[in-house]
Structures are given as C-alpha cells and as structure tokens.
Amino acid sequence: MLEPKKPNKNRDSLNGLKIYIYELPSRYNTDWLSNERCSNHLFASEVAIHRALLKSDVRTFDPYEADFFLVPVYVSCNFSKVNGFPAIGHARKLISSAIELISLQFPYWNRSLGSDHVFVASHDFGSCFHTLEDVAMADGVPEFLRNSIILQTFGVKYDHPCQRAEHVVIPPYVSPEGVRKTLATSDVNGRRDIFAFFRGKMEVHPKNVSGRYYSKKVRTVILQKYGNDRRFYLRRHRFAGYQSEILRSTFCLCPLGWAPWSPRLVESVVLGCVPVIIANGIDLPFSSAVPWSEISVTVPEKDVGKLGSILEHVAATNLSTLQQKLWDPRITRALMFHDRSVDGDATWQVLHALSQKLKRSHRRSRVFSE
C-alpha cells in the first residue's frame, strides 16, 4: 500500500501563489534562442526563469486567478559582432513594445498600471539597461517599468537609481549541466593546491573608450600586487575548463567588474571554493536561504592590497568552518536555475520572494475587498 504523500512545506510556503505567463510573439523571446549562447551565458536567468515557470505548478492559464503576470522578454541575447558581449541598446524599445502589445490586447496591465507584472533584467545595471554605470544612473529605470517588479542581478545596499523599482536580487546564471560535468570529471575530494584563484579580465592600463579602469582598478591592483606571488593563481585569459581550477582552489576572488555582481559568486559556492567578495555595498541574492557571512569572506575595495594577509588569517582561523558550510546542498540548490524547478532552487527562491509581495496582487486585493 502506498503511503499518502506528505505535504510539501516549501510549496505551502508560497501562499497559493499563481503566475500567468504572457504568450508573446516569438520575436520577444524564443527567436533569440537560435544562438545557443542565449540560454547558457551568465545573463541567461531571463531564459531559465521563463522555462522553469512554463513547467511550474504555480503557472495558471486563467489570468483571473493570477497573482502576478510574467512578461517574458529576452534582452541579453543580442550579441555584439565586435566583441561578442551582449549589446542591450535595444532593450528599452523591445520591452516597451511588449508592454504596448499586452496593454492593447489584455486588460491586466492597465488595471494595475503594471504593479503586478514581473520582468527579468539579468545584466550589469538591471532595469537601467546600460553597461556603464554613470549612463545607467543618468537614464534611470524607464518610466514604463517603475511600477513593476524587476528580477535583477544588480543590487546594492544603498540608494541607487537602478533599483528604484520594486525588485528581487537574483543570482547570475551558471549552467547546472556544466557544473555537473565538472564534478563528474574532476576529483571533488582532491587536494586544493591553489590558495587564491582568479581568472578573468585584469587591466594593466584602461583600454575602454571611457578611459576608466575596469573594476574601479581593483583587478589591476590585484595583478600588480600579487601577480608574482606564488600563493595567487591569477590568469588574464579565458579557459573553457576553468571550473576545474575552482575545484582546486581554497579561495576564489570575486571582484566587481563594471557592476558589483559576478558569476564567480555562484561558481565558487557550488564548487566548494570560499568566495572572496570584493564589491563595496553589494546586495547578495537570496540572503534568507544563503548565509553569505558564514560561507564567504568580504574584503573592502580599499583593502585589496592586503588580500594576502587577510586570507592567511582566515586560513589559520575559521577556514574549515567556512568550507563545511559551503557544501550544504540547500545552499547550492538555492543559487542554481534548472529548466524544471525543484523545491528550494533559484526559481523557487524567486517565487518565495514574490509570495512576500502579494499585497500587489490584484486578485488578492479584490478578494479581500469583497
């Protein structure tokens, strides 16, 4: 005899949340998937969340029972032919066009002025839609999105024009399949023979047209100070198998780029390397599920020249405690997006965050008023 299924506490904690997903013309989303990178690069949470919600139990096909409405517009898959990076100059126009379409065809946007509508902005400065901070700040969040809920990778703990909309800070996308492959082909219990690891862009001189140093010069100082230090494994060039290097590392440096967040935050955690966060004021994703202070080291940008002594002190005091907490599968799960969401994963964390915003639900307010 089969035992009755036990109540799913995670699902119950979503307060009966229901989401309606607009079926937009393919030019707004799935057409972009013709480029395989669209669903796998660090900005791909916009794709992953859409895919997971399409298969989720919280999805409803009846808009009148929906608490929130997802507007699935992919804006990070327009890759530049010059440097291969996402070019998001089209983002405002594309999203505005989608909003015009749904507001003309459906009544739900107009009745709430978009306050129960959800968008994903998974790139440098979120819903400001520009890769340079000063331009992003000057432009601000476009008027047509200011009432809505933005799921964005950008987040800081101080007032900033690019988060002056209701928002949820989400992690950048890291491929679960890629992580599984790394874990399957590497010795997970092997010796971590790299003390401090970083692979990525480190400028000696500013090379961009603005004349400003990438990473506010933090990465430059790391290279200058520790480039010849045997404790530091620093590489400036890309390497497809770099996750195997993370598995060999004790500390993984996660300095800011143009924006404070980085995919290294997720990769470090899921591969058991203690993340060293160097990004002043960063607001980290899903802090209710991920005890960041217990699994990472935070170094102020001004102290980057003292990295060596700071990490040596951590290694001599509480390293084993940090490492032990890092391998908690619940933490790893909370930072990973899957095509089909599982309880506690990154998409579930998004849903949980939305379930705390049900005062925005037109359906709930109508029921309460009755």
C-alpha positions in Angstrom: 0.0 0.0 0.0 1.4 3.4 -1.0 1.8 5.9 1.8 0.0 9.2 1.3 2.2 12.0 0.1 3.5 14.3 2.8 2.5 17.9 2.5 5.2 19.9 0.6 6.2 22.5 3.1 8.1 24.5 0.5 5.1 24.7 -1.8 2.8 25.5 1.1 5.0 28.5 2.0 4.3 30.1 -1.4 0.8 31.1 -0.1 -1.0 29.7 -3.0 0.9 31.9 -5.5 -0.2 31.8 -9.1 1.5 33.3 -12.1 0.2 33.9 -15.6 2.7 33.9 -18.4 2.0 36.0 -21.5 2.5 34.1 -24.8 4.2 36.8 -26.7 5.2 36.7 -30.3 8.5 34.8 -30.7 10.4 37.9 -31.7 10.4 38.9 -28.0 11.9 35.7 -26.7 12.3 32.3 -28.4 13.7 33.7 -31.7 16.8 34.7 -29.8 17.4 31.1 -28.9 18.7 30.5 -32.4 22.1 31.5 -30.8 23.0 28.7 -28.4 24.8 31.1 -26.1 21.4 32.8 -25.3 20.4 30.1 -22.9 23.8 29.4 -21.4 25.7 32.6 -20.7 25.9 34.5 -17.4 22.8 36.6 -18.2 20.6 33.6 -19.1 18.5 33.7 -16.0 15.9 35.5 -18.1 15.6 32.4 -20.2 15.9 29.9 -17.3 13.2 31.6 -15.2 10.8 31.6 -18.2 11.4 28.0 -19.0 11.1 26.9 -15.4 7.8 28.8 -14.8 6.3 27.3 -18.0 6.5 23.9 -16.3 5.8 25.0 -12.8 2.8 24.1 -10.6 2.4 27.9 -9.9 1.6 28.6 -13.5 -2.0 29.3 -14.3 -3.7 29.5 -17.6 -6.5 31.6 -16.1 -5.4 35.2 -15.8 -8.3 35.9 -13.4 -6.8 33.7 -10.8 -3.2 35.0 -11.3 -1.4 37.0 -8.6 1.4 38.0 -11.0 2.0 38.3 -14.7 5.3 37.4 -16.2 6.3 39.3 -19.3 9.0 37.1 -20.9 11.2 39.4 -23.0 14.8 38.4 -23.6 17.1 41.4 -23.9 20.5 39.9 -23.2 20.9 37.7 -26.3 21.7 40.5 -28.8 25.5 39.7 -29.0 27.8 42.3 -30.4 29.6 41.4 -33.6 32.6 43.4 -32.4 33.3 41.8 -29.0 30.8 39.1 -28.6 29.3 40.6 -25.5 25.6 41.3 -25.0 24.5 44.6 -26.5 21.4 45.9 -24.8 20.8 49.2 -26.5 17.6 47.7 -28.0 16.2 46.6 -24.6 14.0 49.6 -23.7 12.4 49.7 -27.1 11.8 45.9 -27.1 10.2 45.9 -23.6 8.2 49.0 -24.3 6.8 47.3 -27.5 5.9 44.2 -25.5 4.0 46.3 -22.9 2.2 48.2 -25.6 1.1 44.9 -27.1 -0.2 43.4 -23.9 -1.9 46.6 -22.8 -3.8 46.7 -26.0 -4.8 43.0 -26.1 -5.4 42.4 -22.4 -6.9 44.4 -19.5 -4.5 43.3 -16.8 -1.6 45.8 -17.3 -3.9 48.9 -17.4 -6.0 47.9 -14.3 -2.8 47.8 -12.1 -0.5 50.1 -14.1 1.8 47.1 -14.2 2.3 46.8 -10.5 1.6 43.0 -10.6 3.7 42.4 -13.7 7.2 40.8 -13.5 10.2 41.3 -15.7 13.7 39.9 -15.7 16.7 42.3 -16.1 19.7 40.0 -15.7 22.6 42.2 -16.8 25.0 44.7 -15.4 22.8 47.5 -14.0 19.5 45.8 -14.2 16.5 47.8 -15.3 18.6 50.8 -16.2 19.6 48.9 -19.3 23.1 50.2 -19.8 26.5 48.7 -19.2 28.2 51.9 -18.0 27.1 52.9 -14.5 27.1 56.7 -15.0 25.0 56.4 -18.1 22.7 53.8 -16.4 22.3 56.1 -13.4 21.5 59.1 -15.6 19.0 57.2 -17.6 17.4 55.5 -14.6 14.6 52.9 -14.7 12.4 53.7 -17.7 9.0 55.2 -16.8 7.1 52.2 -18.1 8.7 49.8 -15.7 8.7 51.9 -12.5 5.5 50.3 -11.1 6.5 46.7 -11.9 8.6 44.0 -10.2 12.1 43.5 -11.6 14.1 40.4 -11.1 17.6 41.6 -11.5 21.2 40.5 -10.8 22.1 44.1 -9.9 21.7 45.0 -6.2 23.4 47.3 -3.7 22.6 48.1 -0.1 22.4 51.9 -0.7 20.1 54.1 -2.7 20.8 53.7 -6.4 18.8 54.9 -9.5 18.9 51.4 -11.0 16.9 49.8 -8.2 14.3 52.4 -7.7 11.6 49.9 -8.6 10.2 47.0 -6.7 12.9 44.3 -7.3 14.3 41.0 -6.3 18.0 40.4 -6.4 18.7 37.1 -8.3 21.9 35.2 -8.9 23.6 35.2 -12.3 23.1 32.1 -14.4 25.6 29.2 -14.1 24.8 26.1 -16.2 23.8 23.2 -13.9 24.9 20.8 -16.7 28.3 22.5 -16.8 28.7 22.2 -13.0 27.6 18.5 -13.1 30.2 17.8 -15.9 32.9 19.5 -13.9 32.1 17.5 -10.8 31.8 14.2 -12.8 35.2 14.7 -14.5 37.2 16.0 -11.5 38.3 14.7 -8.2 35.8 16.5 -5.8 37.8 15.3 -2.8 41.1 16.2 -4.3 43.7 18.5 -2.7 43.0 22.2 -3.1 46.5 23.1 -4.2 45.6 26.6 -5.3 45.5 29.1 -2.4 43.8 32.0 -4.1 42.3 31.8 -7.6 41.2 34.3 -10.2 40.8 34.1 -14.0 39.4 37.0 -15.9 39.9 40.5 -17.2 42.7 42.4 -15.3 43.8 45.6 -17.0 47.3 47.0 -16.8 46.1 50.1 -18.5 42.5 51.3 -19.1 41.6 50.1 -22.6 38.0 51.2 -22.9 36.9 54.3 -24.7 35.9 56.0 -21.4 39.4 55.9 -20.1 38.2 54.4 -16.9 39.7 51.3 -15.3 37.6 48.2 -15.4 36.6 47.0 -11.9 37.4 50.5 -10.5 41.0 49.4 -10.7 40.5 46.7 -8.1 41.6 43.9 -10.5 44.6 46.0 -11.7 45.8 46.3 -8.1 45.3 42.5 -7.6 47.5 41.8 -10.6 50.1 44.4 -9.7 50.4 43.3 -6.0 50.0 39.5 -6.4 50.9 38.7 -10.0 54.2 37.2 -8.9 53.0 35.9 -5.5 53.1 32.0 -5.5 50.0 31.9 -3.3 47.9 33.5 -6.0 46.9 31.8 -9.2 46.0 34.7 -11.5 45.2 34.3 -15.2 44.0 37.0 -17.6 42.8 34.8 -20.4 39.8 32.6 -20.8 39.9 28.9 -20.4 36.9 26.7 -21.2 37.7 24.3 -18.3 38.3 26.9 -15.7 35.7 25.4 -13.3 38.2 22.5 -12.7 40.6 25.2 -11.4 37.9 26.4 -9.0 37.7 22.9 -7.7 41.4 23.0 -6.9 41.2 26.3 -5.1 40.7 27.3 -1.5 39.8 30.9 -2.0 38.1 32.3 -5.2 38.4 36.0 -5.8 35.1 37.6 -6.8 35.9 41.3 -7.5 33.5 43.6 -9.1 33.5 44.2 -12.9 31.6 47.2 -14.3 28.8 46.1 -11.9 29.3 44.6 -8.4 28.0 41.1 -9.1 29.7 38.2 -10.8 29.0 34.6 -11.9 32.1 33.7 -9.8 29.9 34.1 -6.7 27.8 31.2 -7.8 30.5 29.1 -9.3 32.7 29.4 -6.2 29.9 28.3 -3.9 28.6 25.3 -5.9 32.2 24.1 -6.4 33.2 24.4 -2.8 35.7 27.3 -3.1 35.3 30.1 -0.5 34.2 33.2 -2.4 36.2 36.4 -1.6 33.7 39.2 -2.3 35.4 42.5 -3.3 32.5 44.8 -4.2 31.5 47.5 -1.8 27.8 47.6 -0.8 26.8 44.6 -2.9 23.4 43.2 -2.1 23.7 39.4 -2.4 20.9 37.2 -3.7 18.5 35.2 -1.5 20.1 36.1 1.8 17.2 34.3 3.6 18.4 31.0 2.1 22.1 31.6 1.6 24.0 32.6 4.8 26.6 34.6 2.9 28.5 35.8 6.0 29.1 32.1 7.0 30.4 30.9 3.7 32.4 33.8 2.3 35.0 36.4 3.0 34.3 40.1 2.3 37.1 42.5 1.6 36.6 46.2 1.2 37.8 47.5 -2.2 40.3 49.8 -0.4 41.9 46.8 1.4 42.5 44.8 -1.8 46.3 45.4 -1.3 46.1 43.4 2.0 44.4 40.4 0.4 47.4 38.1 1.2 47.4 38.7 4.9 43.6 38.7 5.2 43.3 35.3 3.5 46.2 33.9 5.5 44.4 34.9 8.7 41.2 33.3 7.6 43.1 30.1 6.6 44.6 30.0 10.1 41.3 30.6 12.0 38.0 29.6 10.5 38.6 28.1 7.1 37.3 24.6 7.9 34.1 26.1 9.2 33.5 28.1 6.0 34.3 25.1 3.8 32.0 22.8 5.8 29.0 25.1 5.4 29.8 25.6 1.7 28.9 22.0 1.0 25.4 22.3 2.3 23.3 21.1 -0.7 20.5 23.5 0.2 22.8 26.5 -0.4 24.0 25.1 -3.8 20.4 24.4 -4.8 19.3 28.0 -3.9 21.8 29.5 -6.4 21.1 27.3 -9.4 18.4 27.7 -12.0 17.0 24.5 -13.6 14.8 24.0 -16.7 12.3 22.3 -14.4 12.3 24.0 -11.0 12.9 21.9 -7.9 11.9 22.9 -4.4 14.4 25.3 -2.9 16.3 26.1 -6.2 16.8 29.6 -7.6 13.4 29.8 -9.4 11.7 28.6 -6.2 13.6 31.4 -4.3 12.2 33.9 -6.8 8.7 32.5 -6.2 9.2 32.7 -2.5 10.2 36.3 -2.8 7.2 37.1 -4.9 4.9 35.4 -2.4 6.1 38.1 0.1 4.7 40.7 -2.3 1.1 39.5 -2.6 -0.2 42.9 -1.5 0.5 43.8 -5.1 -1.8 41.1 -6.3 -5.0 42.5 -7.9 -6.8 39.2 -7.3 -6.0 39.2 -3.6 -7.0 42.8 -3.1 -10.3 42.1 -4.9 -11.0 39.1 -2.7 -10.1 41.0 0.4 -12.3 43.9 -0.6 -15.3 41.5 -1.1 
